[in-house]
Amino acid sequence: MAAIGDQILADGFGANLYEITPEQPYTEEDLDYGNANSRSSVEMNAPSARPAISGTVANMKQYDVVFIGYPIWWGEAPRIMSTFFESYDFSGKTVAPFCASASSGFGNSDSALRAAASGAKWLSGHRFPIQPPQRDSESQQGGRKGKRKNRRFFHFFRANRFM
């Protein structure tokens, strides 16, 4: 879904795409929101966490409008999004945020990002609903401790995009 939405925005606006990729890729175990010790849980419980990003946007100054997409993690944007916003000067730019979530609304998910992009014109965000992961039959019967078969919801993170 993310890649399709990104491509529609890129084609419609003639925009460039940039994928925000963590320096240390997330594994399935890292994204296990049911495990309080998983990497994603630890990061989201530490407001000051700033996961490193692999790569940079070439010539960020040339962009006037930035469409930024992210998944909702624990009602917020993942901490790596703060890393991204704190890495560039958004003064004078227009930021159009969008997110995806199976259950959470857009809410205040962008509040930390908005604060990090001082001087930017921040547009109202939009949430795109996604299907929640399906449990496999073994999980429904109490096996595998509730592991989810379909991890697409969390793997959307890998498709965060910047235009």
C-alpha positions in Angstrom: 0.0 0.0 0.0 2.7 2.5 0.9 4.7 2.1 -2.3 1.5 2.4 -4.4 0.4 5.6 -2.5 3.9 7.0 -2.8 4.0 6.3 -6.5 0.6 8.0 -7.0 1.9 11.1 -5.1 5.2 11.1 -7.1 3.5 10.7 -10.4 0.7 13.2 -9.6 3.1 15.9 -8.4 6.2 15.0 -10.4 8.0 14.5 -7.1 11.1 12.6 -6.1 10.9 9.8 -3.7 13.3 9.2 -0.8 13.0 6.2 1.5 13.8 6.8 5.2 15.8 3.7 5.9 17.2 2.8 9.3 20.9 2.3 9.5 20.3 -1.0 11.3 17.3 -2.6 9.5 14.4 -3.8 11.6 13.9 -7.5 12.0 10.5 -9.2 12.6 11.5 -9.6 16.2 12.4 -5.9 16.4 8.9 -5.0 15.3 7.0 -7.3 17.8 4.9 -4.7 19.6 3.7 -7.4 22.0 7.2 -7.8 23.4 8.1 -4.9 25.8 11.8 -5.7 25.1 11.6 -5.5 21.3 13.6 -2.7 19.6 10.5 -0.9 18.5 9.0 -1.0 22.0 12.2 0.2 23.6 12.5 3.1 21.2 8.9 4.2 21.5 9.2 4.1 25.3 12.2 6.5 25.1 11.0 9.8 23.7 14.7 10.9 23.2 15.5 7.8 21.1 16.8 8.7 17.7 17.5 5.7 15.5 20.2 6.4 12.9 19.1 6.8 9.3 21.1 5.3 6.4 21.7 7.9 3.8 20.7 11.6 3.3 18.5 13.6 1.1 20.6 15.2 -1.6 20.1 19.0 -1.8 17.2 19.2 0.6 17.2 23.0 0.1 15.6 22.5 -3.4 12.3 21.2 -2.0 9.5 23.6 -1.1 6.9 20.9 -0.3 7.6 17.7 1.6 5.0 14.9 1.7 6.0 12.6 4.6 4.5 9.2 5.3 4.8 7.0 8.3 3.1 4.2 10.2 1.5 4.8 13.6 3.4 3.2 16.4 1.8 3.4 19.8 -0.2 6.4 18.6 2.8 8.3 17.4 5.2 8.5 14.5 8.2 6.2 14.9 11.2 7.8 16.5 13.2 7.6 13.3 10.9 10.2 11.9 12.1 12.6 14.5 15.7 11.7 13.5 14.8 12.7 10.0 13.1 16.0 10.9 15.9 17.0 13.2 18.5 16.4 10.4 17.2 19.1 8.1 16.1 22.7 8.1 12.4 22.9 7.2 12.1 26.6 7.5 9.9 28.0 4.7 8.9 24.5 3.6 5.3 23.1 3.5 5.0 19.7 5.2 2.1 17.5 4.3 2.0 14.5 6.6 0.2 11.2 6.1 0.2 8.0 8.0 -1.2 4.4 7.9 -2.7 2.5 10.8 -5.0 -0.5 11.3 -6.6 1.1 14.3 -5.2 4.4 15.5 -6.4 7.7 14.1 -4.0 10.4 13.0 -4.5 12.2 16.3 -1.4 14.0 17.5 0.9 11.5 15.9 2.8 14.3 14.2 3.2 16.5 17.3 6.9 15.7 17.8 7.6 16.1 14.1 5.9 19.4 14.0 8.0 20.6 16.9 11.2 19.5 15.1 10.2 21.3 11.9 10.1 24.8 13.3 9.5 27.4 10.6 7.6 25.0 8.4 4.0 25.4 7.3 2.4 22.3 8.6 -0.7 21.0 6.8 -3.4 18.8 8.4 -2.4 15.2 8.3 -4.3 12.3 6.8 -4.6 8.7 7.9 -4.9 5.8 5.5 -6.5 2.7 7.1 -4.8 -0.6 6.5 -6.0 -4.1 7.3 -4.8 -5.5 10.7 -2.6 -8.5 10.5 -4.4 -11.9 10.4 -3.6 -14.4 13.1 -2.7 -17.9 11.8 -4.8 -20.8 13.0 -2.0 -21.9 15.4 -2.1 -18.5 17.1 -5.9 -18.6 17.3 -5.6 -21.8 19.2 -3.2 -20.3 21.7 0.0 -21.6 20.1 3.2 -19.6 19.3 2.3 -17.1 22.0 0.2 -14.9 19.7 2.8 -14.4 17.0 1.2 -12.8 14.0 1.6 -14.5 10.6 1.1 -11.3 8.6 3.6 -8.7 9.6 2.8 -6.3 6.7 1.4 -3.7 9.1 4.8 -3.2 10.7 6.8 -3.7 7.6 5.1 -0.6 6.2 7.8 1.2 8.2 10.3 0.1 5.7 8.3 2.1 3.1 8.3 5.5 4.7 8.8 8.0 2.0 9.8 11.6 1.5 9.0 13.5 -1.7 
